[in-house]
Amino acid sequence: VDYVLPNVAKLLAKFRAAEAPVVWTNWVRTPGDGHYGALDRFYGPEGTTNAENPMYVYGKDATDTLPSLAPLNDDEYSRTIRSLHLSKFADRDARGELILYPLLKSWGVDTVVLTGAWTDDCILATVYDAVDKYDLDVVLVQDAVATATRNHGNALKVSRDGLCVLTTTDEVIDLLDASFNGTDAFFRLAPAYADRHALLNAVSSRAPTTLSLAAALALAAATSLLSASLVALYFRRSRTQASPSRLAYHAVDASHRAL
């Protein structure tokens, strides 16, 4: 899945240039780690001794973010989540509190842009939770997601037909640029949202309040094993007129080295 790394890195660089905070989540499941559950039963013990079981990562650096996507300073490292779940919304801190959604909520994020790997595992699970459980709109960056199975196309089709908007890396970057120029560009990606957009415009035209836009980017990518990390970046900007824009760029970043 390494071929998606350039696009993931391109999006990460764009959000860093916008001074957007990032949250990394790295897949950290290893054989015998004490977190045995349904996925472990599904995959079974076969292949764990020769590092071929796709449930786990292997090697001393297996849970580290790839260098091209890694945090650059202490502040960024402090936003790293060690992920035990396919859905990046399911991870909890040492106190048992959910990590990702409270962060997005505190930033005012209402739209998630996903990239990374695996398309049919971590990405799809995160899409379902974002849309169905947390009422977040999702944009899936189709040239920045990948998988090591034959189900990449099926996962994209399921996402496109029933869950979210599919777009490209360059389109996301164009939308990010447009948003800084005061353009409500998100709905150019989603013709199916046209009626909703008109309705929201009608409602917001009666509301004189100031709306703060937020964007979160989630970049995810992995190696040949089931490993993924999420990078959430956001920007905020006040607008003088209420807007229905749901510009939050969420990505899931390609970040595991399995040795």
C-alpha positions as CSV (number, residue, x, y, z in Angstrom):
1,V,0.0,0.0,0.0
2,D,3.0,2.3,0.0
3,Y,1.9,3.9,-3.3
4,V,-0.5,6.1,-1.3
5,L,2.2,7.6,0.9
6,P,3.0,10.6,-1.4
7,N,-0.6,11.7,-1.5
8,V,-1.0,11.2,2.3
9,A,2.2,13.2,2.9
10,K,1.0,15.9,0.5
11,L,-2.2,16.4,2.5
12,L,-0.3,16.3,5.8
13,A,2.0,19.0,4.5
14,K,-0.9,21.1,3.5
15,F,-2.6,20.9,6.9
16,R,0.7,21.6,8.6
17,A,1.1,24.7,6.5
18,A,-2.3,25.8,7.7
19,E,-1.0,25.3,11.3
20,A,-3.6,22.7,11.9
21,P,-3.2,20.4,14.9
22,V,-2.7,16.7,14.2
23,V,-3.7,13.6,16.0
24,W,-1.9,10.3,15.1
25,T,-3.3,6.9,16.0
26,N,-1.1,3.9,15.3
27,W,-2.3,0.3,15.1
28,V,-0.4,-1.5,17.9
29,R,-1.9,-5.0,18.1
30,T,0.7,-7.7,18.6
31,P,0.5,-11.4,19.3
32,G,-0.1,-12.1,23.0
33,D,-0.7,-8.4,23.9
34,G,-3.5,-9.2,26.3
35,H,-6.2,-7.6,24.2
36,Y,-7.7,-10.9,22.9
37,G,-11.1,-10.5,21.3
38,A,-13.4,-11.2,18.4
39,L,-10.9,-10.3,15.7
40,D,-8.2,-12.5,17.3
41,R,-10.7,-15.4,17.2
42,F,-11.5,-14.6,13.6
43,Y,-7.9,-14.6,12.4
44,G,-6.8,-17.4,14.7
45,P,-3.2,-18.1,15.8
46,E,-1.9,-19.2,12.4
47,G,0.9,-17.1,11.0
48,T,1.9,-15.4,14.2
49,T,5.2,-17.1,14.6
50,N,6.3,-16.2,11.0
51,A,4.8,-12.7,11.0
52,E,2.1,-13.6,8.4
53,N,-1.0,-13.1,10.4
54,P,-2.6,-9.8,9.2
55,M,-4.2,-9.1,12.5
56,Y,-0.9,-8.0,14.1
57,V,2.2,-5.9,13.5
58,Y,5.7,-7.4,14.1
59,G,9.1,-6.1,15.0
60,K,10.5,-3.4,17.3
61,D,9.4,-0.5,15.1
62,A,6.1,-2.0,14.0
63,T,4.0,0.5,16.0
64,D,6.0,3.6,14.9
65,T,4.7,6.1,12.4
66,L,6.5,6.0,9.0
67,P,9.2,8.6,8.9
68,S,7.5,10.6,6.0
69,L,4.4,11.0,8.1
70,A,5.8,11.0,11.7
71,P,5.2,13.8,14.2
72,L,7.9,16.4,14.1
73,N,7.9,17.8,17.7
74,D,6.8,17.2,21.2
75,D,3.5,18.9,20.6
76,E,2.7,16.6,17.7
77,Y,3.9,13.5,19.6
78,S,1.5,14.4,22.4
79,R,-1.4,13.9,20.0
80,T,-0.5,10.3,19.2
81,I,-3.1,7.6,20.0
82,R,-2.1,3.9,20.2
83,S,-4.9,2.2,18.4
84,L,-6.4,-1.2,19.3
85,H,-9.5,-1.0,17.1
86,L,-10.4,-0.9,13.4
87,S,-12.5,2.1,14.0
88,K,-10.4,5.0,15.2
89,F,-13.3,6.3,17.2
90,A,-13.2,3.2,19.5
91,D,-9.9,3.9,21.2
92,R,-9.9,5.0,24.8
93,D,-7.4,6.5,27.2
94,A,-6.1,5.1,30.5
95,R,-9.2,6.3,32.3
96,G,-11.5,4.5,29.8
97,E,-12.6,7.8,28.1
98,L,-13.0,8.0,24.3
99,I,-10.2,9.9,22.7
100,L,-11.0,10.9,19.1
101,Y,-14.6,12.1,19.1
102,P,-14.2,14.4,22.1
103,L,-11.2,16.0,20.3
104,L,-13.2,16.6,17.1
105,K,-16.2,17.9,19.1
106,S,-14.0,20.3,21.0
107,W,-12.7,21.6,17.7
108,G,-16.1,22.0,16.2
109,V,-15.4,19.4,13.5
110,D,-18.4,18.1,11.6
111,T,-16.9,16.6,8.4
112,V,-14.2,14.0,8.2
113,V,-11.9,13.4,5.2
114,L,-10.3,9.9,5.3
115,T,-7.2,8.6,3.7
116,G,-4.9,5.6,4.3
117,A,-5.2,1.9,4.9
118,W,-6.6,-0.6,4.9
119,T,-9.6,0.5,2.9
120,D,-11.7,-2.5,3.8
121,D,-10.7,-2.6,7.5
122,C,-9.7,0.5,9.4
123,I,-11.0,3.0,6.8
124,L,-14.4,1.4,6.4
125,A,-14.9,0.8,10.1
126,T,-14.0,4.5,10.8
127,V,-16.4,5.7,8.0
128,Y,-19.3,3.7,9.6
129,D,-18.7,5.0,13.1
130,A,-18.2,8.6,11.9
131,V,-21.4,8.6,9.8
132,D,-23.8,6.4,11.8
133,K,-22.6,6.8,15.4
134,Y,-21.3,10.4,15.5
135,D,-23.3,12.1,12.7
136,L,-20.2,13.3,10.9
137,D,-20.1,13.9,7.2
138,V,-17.3,11.9,5.5
139,V,-15.2,12.6,2.4
140,L,-13.0,9.6,1.4
141,V,-9.9,10.4,-0.6
142,Q,-9.9,7.6,-3.2
143,D,-6.3,8.2,-4.4
144,A,-5.0,8.2,-0.9
145,V,-6.4,5.0,0.4
146,A,-5.2,1.4,-0.2
147,T,-5.3,-2.2,1.1
148,A,-3.4,-5.4,0.7
149,T,-6.5,-7.4,-0.1
150,R,-8.7,-7.8,-3.2
151,N,-11.5,-5.8,-1.5
152,H,-10.3,-2.3,-2.2
153,G,-12.8,-1.6,-5.0
154,N,-15.7,-3.2,-3.0
155,A,-14.9,-1.0,0.0
156,L,-14.9,2.1,-2.1
157,K,-18.2,1.1,-3.7
158,V,-19.9,0.5,-0.4
159,S,-18.6,3.8,0.9
160,R,-19.7,5.8,-2.2
161,D,-23.1,4.2,-2.6
162,G,-24.3,4.4,1.0
163,L,-22.0,6.4,3.3
164,C,-19.9,9.2,2.0
165,V,-18.4,11.3,-0.8
166,L,-15.4,10.1,-2.8
167,T,-12.8,12.6,-4.0
168,T,-9.1,13.1,-4.8
169,T,-6.1,14.5,-3.0
170,D,-6.0,17.5,-5.3
171,E,-9.7,18.2,-4.8
172,V,-9.3,18.3,-1.1
173,I,-6.4,20.7,-1.3
174,D,-8.3,22.9,-3.7
175,L,-11.3,23.0,-1.3
176,L,-8.9,23.8,1.6
177,D,-7.5,26.7,-0.4
178,A,-11.0,27.9,-1.4
179,S,-12.2,27.8,2.2
180,F,-9.4,30.2,3.2
181,N,-10.6,32.5,0.4
182,G,-14.1,32.5,1.9
183,T,-15.7,30.1,-0.6
184,D,-18.1,27.5,0.6
185,A,-16.7,24.8,-1.6
186,F,-17.5,21.5,0.1
187,F,-20.7,20.9,-1.7
188,R,-19.0,20.9,-5.1
189,L,-18.0,17.4,-4.2
190,A,-21.4,16.2,-3.4
191,P,-24.2,16.8,-5.9
192,A,-26.4,14.5,-3.9
193,Y,-26.3,17.1,-1.1
194,A,-27.6,19.9,-3.2
195,D,-31.1,19.9,-1.7
196,R,-29.8,19.8,1.8
197,H,-27.4,22.6,1.0
198,A,-30.3,24.8,-0.3
199,L,-32.3,24.0,2.8
200,L,-29.4,24.9,5.1
201,N,-28.7,28.1,3.2
202,A,-32.4,29.1,3.7
203,V,-32.2,28.4,7.4
204,S,-28.8,30.0,7.9
205,S,-29.9,33.1,6.0
206,R,-32.2,33.8,9.0
207,A,-29.5,33.3,11.5
208,P,-27.2,36.3,12.1
209,T,-24.8,34.4,14.3
210,T,-21.2,33.9,13.5
211,L,-20.2,30.3,12.6
212,S,-16.7,29.0,13.1
213,L,-15.5,26.7,10.4
214,A,-13.4,23.7,11.4
215,A,-11.6,21.2,9.2
216,A,-9.9,18.0,10.3
217,L,-7.8,15.8,8.1
218,A,-7.4,12.1,8.8
219,L,-4.6,10.5,7.0
220,A,-4.1,6.8,7.2
221,A,-1.7,4.4,5.6
222,A,-0.1,1.2,6.5
223,T,2.3,-1.5,5.4
224,S,1.5,-5.0,4.1
225,L,0.0,-5.9,7.5
226,L,-3.1,-4.8,9.2
227,S,-1.8,-1.5,10.6
228,A,-3.1,1.9,10.3
229,S,-2.8,5.3,11.9
230,L,-5.1,8.3,12.0
231,V,-3.9,11.8,11.7
232,A,-6.5,14.4,12.6
233,L,-5.8,18.0,11.6
234,Y,-8.1,21.0,11.8
235,F,-8.2,24.6,11.1
236,R,-10.7,27.2,12.5
237,R,-11.7,30.5,11.0
238,S,-14.6,32.8,12.0
239,R,-17.0,33.9,9.4
240,T,-19.3,36.9,9.7
241,Q,-22.3,35.1,8.3
242,A,-23.7,31.8,9.2
243,S,-22.8,29.1,6.7
244,P,-23.9,25.4,6.2
245,S,-20.4,24.5,5.2
246,R,-19.2,21.2,6.7
247,L,-15.5,21.6,6.1
248,A,-13.6,19.3,8.3
249,Y,-10.9,17.4,6.9
250,H,-10.2,14.2,8.6
251,A,-7.7,11.7,7.3
252,V,-6.3,8.5,8.4
253,D,-2.6,8.5,7.9
254,A,-0.4,5.7,6.5
255,S,1.8,5.0,9.4
256,H,3.1,1.6,10.2
257,R,6.2,-0.2,9.6
258,A,5.9,-4.0,9.9
259,L,9.2,-5.7,9.9
